Amino acid sequence: MYIFRIVFSFLLIVSCASNAQNFQLTNFSLEEGVPQSQVNSIEQDNLGNLWFGTEGGGIAYFDGIYFNKFDRSTGLQSNFINDLRWINGRLHIATDKGLSIKEGRYFINVPFSKVFKIEAHKEDVFLVTSEGVMIYDGIDIKNYILHKSIRDIQVFDDKLWIVTNNGISNIYIGDSISKIPKPIIAGNFSDIKISGEYMYVIDNSGGVSKFNSDYILVDTLFKGEGISSIDLINNKLWITVVNKGLHQIELPNFSVKRRYNQSAGIPNNGVLSVFKDHQENIWIGTKRNGAFKLREHQFEYLFKGKQIQSLLYDKEFMLLSTPKEIIKVSNKGIDNIPIKEPISSFARFKKNILASTSNGLLVLDSLGIKDTIGIEEGLTSVNIKKVLERNGKIWLLFKTGGISSFSYDLERKEVYNYIFYDKNDGLYDVQIIDFNVDANDKLWYVSRQGFFGFIEGKRLKHLGRLLPKEVKIQSLLIHDNILFINTRGNGIWKSSISDDLDFVNITEDTPLNYKNSQQLVFDLNNSLWVGTLNGVYKIEFHVDFKVKTTTHYGYNEGFIGLETTANTSTLDIFGNLYFGTRNGLMVNKYYSNDGSKFKLPLGFKKVDVVYESVDTINLQNWENSSKVLYLKPNQNHISFEYSSVDIDRPNEVLYRWKLNSESWSSWSKNNSISFPNISSGYYTFMVESKSMDNRASDPIHFQFFIAQRITETWWFKIGVLISVFLILSFSIWRIFINYKKRVQTKQKQLELENYLISLEHKALQLQMNPHFIFNVLNGIKAMSRTNTKKMDEVINTFSTLLRNTLLNSRKELISLEEEISSLNDYIKIEQLMRETPFQFDVNLNLKEASEEILLPSMLIQPFVENAVKHGISTKEDEGKIEVNFNQIGEELEIEVIDNGIGFYSSKKKLKNVSHQSVAVALSKERITTLAGQNTTKIVELKDLNSNVVGTKVIFRIPLITDY
């Protein structure tokens, strides 16, 4: 807060020290197209057009270029206009003969008594008339409060505030009343404006009175003086005092911020209305001089007439030097310190200030010049161009050539650790243009001939000429570890800071119309400002410093100082930019959000169908709505005219459009498009706009549907197809019947084959190797004498296997989890029945859960049983069987691997094909049915010596899941 008060006080002091009025005033009178010199009311529509209501000249809208007039000859019921309001997409016009409403190209006139003012609340339109307050419901004017003494009304907090010659009353909107309630504030008042907790009214006895929420008089401004108008705009009052001009009043403190009088070009008397447009321009309607456009610039003009040669901003003060003095501005006021030699630069040094001159280095304290450091103190030269200080080390750039660094003891006034760099130290060109220190205390320099280098510690490295020889360098700036070079007419170059610089011209394709740039400074939004001899340029970037836009600010844009001076730009902690010029100091006020630039309004101006305007709809209500304009088949020529008004730069508005999902058109100034002979169907037309200085508009759309011609309708086309079909059907009937019979026969044959395969599958599911069952039963019998515990385990496992086999035989598909469970039961029985142990493993490499994958039952068991019976049964060492399930894309791959004697070796030992061989063959057929031919592979596994070490069965089936 302390710093804030200091900076605020500084700006306040400097603003008071400046007598320059930083605004642009433009008059629009009869010569420019205003219908009549007395402008009673100003309003703005959804497209951005400004509307002017005049006394006897009707109305006119202004698009930034031309005025377009409307009066009695074009349908307006009266040329005497008292008030204008844009409500619900229509212009409501208060005239001396009633209410007129402009909708599209036409006027709706509702004759009545004289209408003075229009107010709106939701859907209600209130009118102050010579008979009292009326309500317009869209068709007729109805009585609301009949009282001829009503002078003004305002809608606020769902209340209607009423001003009469007896005082101020209020009622809740919607209440049924027969007369005006008793005044809550008695007095002779006219206009009323309410803002926040306060009410401001014109007191007819003189002045503007301020009342609080308890209706107690708080203050009176211009007491006893005549007030001709009062307007409320963005929490500021604009009051016209008779013979004293227009005053801008700050709220709620109720103090005069600025005065605009006859010396500024605005008449002292005769201001009738004040209006603020979307682009922050103030428009003033007058009694005899038409309208004025008042543009307050974002630049403050300070110390007019002072040539700023150097500048230093500190959190507690600011120093400005002119040829004859140093100006110090702080919260204590403004101090002037006379000087004999001009100061080229400042640098903060501990609690003191260093100032470079052509006659040595000055040391300043709060009282003035404290000391001078020159040749006697150890400097090589006293002609100093620039001074920098970093971490206690002072750097000097000499006009006579060379760079030096040293430390300085303020108490002893002693220079020590002095080092001077010239050609002997590798400084190829001693005429240095500029230097700066980066975040790592490395000093970078550039010479007059374009040679670069740096000094790090005591090491100087010369990098040579890194830019084309014809490029004339002006200054050097370091920002975010990037080196920026400002040139004289050759753009701005940048390079990331490293031992090897690599420069790129970032403004090569940007039209910067300046030849001599003096300053470079970045703002808080990372935009680069370039000070020139003809104002400043603001360069906004995309990522990687790709130029987005460039904007020039000269005299017409409020940069009145115009010619900037070298090394006199800076940024304060609040984001305000300062530019020193040959004629004063310019301050650019910071706006925390670039969104302060207004977004372009955009709307449809006209929609034509077959060259006839669609006047039956309110276009504003159709923009971006779900409404669809239904058109007949012969209404297939549609045209759109749309508009965006940039009052400040009307010729720079660009548009682009698209139809349905097509690509956007290229940007152009054309604000209309036609679609001739468009085919039937639903369409959405979209358009958006943009201008140079403002954000692009939000896209708007309009939906329409073109019906089909009879010949394009689906039922007509189907009828034609049916007719053709009936004509051709008789000639191809026999061929079709024969073909159908062949297909049916083939289909039945396939169904029979599929049925037989299905029966085979089910039969296989029900088969169990009788030898296996017999062996199990004999094993159980033998165990009953020797190992009853093991017998119980075999019986339990065997019964589970039989039960699961019977249950699964009724299912087409079972889960992989169930199949693995049956395999484990079968293997467990085999392991219990065999004297020689063997190992069994199941490996899953699946993306899905095993309980969600489906496959035919007993598809894998025959292969596993074959591996047990014929693969590892005769092995002397421990056997091993491995079953792998792999999910590969949309398929399930199954591998059965054993370390037995091998498939072909076991086959040679078998003289008779057992049941198990039949089961394997049938399983192959089942797999072929599921996945196609040649999908099962049986290979023998061999070691490096070609000895058989096992068998691998591999096949794939489609992946089926239970979801």
Secondary structure, DSSP 4 states (H G I P E B T S, - for coil): -HHHHHHHHHHHHHHHH-----EEEEEE-GGGT-SSS-EEEEEE-TTS-EEEEEBSS-EEEE-SS-EEEE-GGGT-S-SBEEEEEEETTEEEEEETTEEEEEETTEEEEEE-S-EEEEEEETTEEEEEETTEEEEE-SS-EEEEEE-TTEEEEEEETTEEEEEETTEEEEEETT---SSPPPPSEES-EEEEEEETTEEEEEETTSSEEEE-TT--EEEEESTTS-EEEEEEETTEEEEEETTTEEEEEETTTTEEEEEE-GGGTS-SS-EEEEEE-TTS-EEEEESSS-EEEEEE-SEEEESTT----EEEE-SSEEEEE-SSEEEEEETTEEEEEE-SS---EEEEETTEEEEEETTEEEEEETTEEEEEE-GGGT-S-S-EEEEEEETTEEEEEETTS-EEEEEEETTTTEEEEEEEESGGGT-S---EEEEEE-TTS-EEEEETTSEEEEEETTEEEEEEE-S-TTPPEEEEEEETTEEEEEESSS-EEEEE-SSS---EETTTTS----S-EEEEEE-TTS-EEEEETTEEEEEEE-GGG-EEEEEEE-GGGT-TT-SEEEEEEEE-TTS-EEEEETTEEEEE---S-GGGSPBPP-EEEEEEETTEE--SS-HHHHTTSS-EEEE-TT---EEEEEE---SSSGGG-EEEEEETTSPPPPPBS--EEEETTPPSEEEEEEEEEE-SSSBPPPPEEEEEEEPPPGGGSHHHHHHHHHHHHHHHHTTTHHHHHHHHHHHHHHHHHHHHHHHHHHHHHHHHHH---HHHHHHHHHHHHHHHHH-HHHHHHHHHHHHHHHHHHHHHTT-S-EEHHHHHHHHHHHHHHHHHH-SS-EEEEEEEE-SS-GGGEEE-TTSSHHHHHHIIIIIITT-SS-EEEEEEEEEETTEEEEEEEE-SS-HHHHHHH-SS--HHHHHHHHHHHHHHHHH-TT-EEEEEEE-TT--EEEEEEEEEEE-EE--
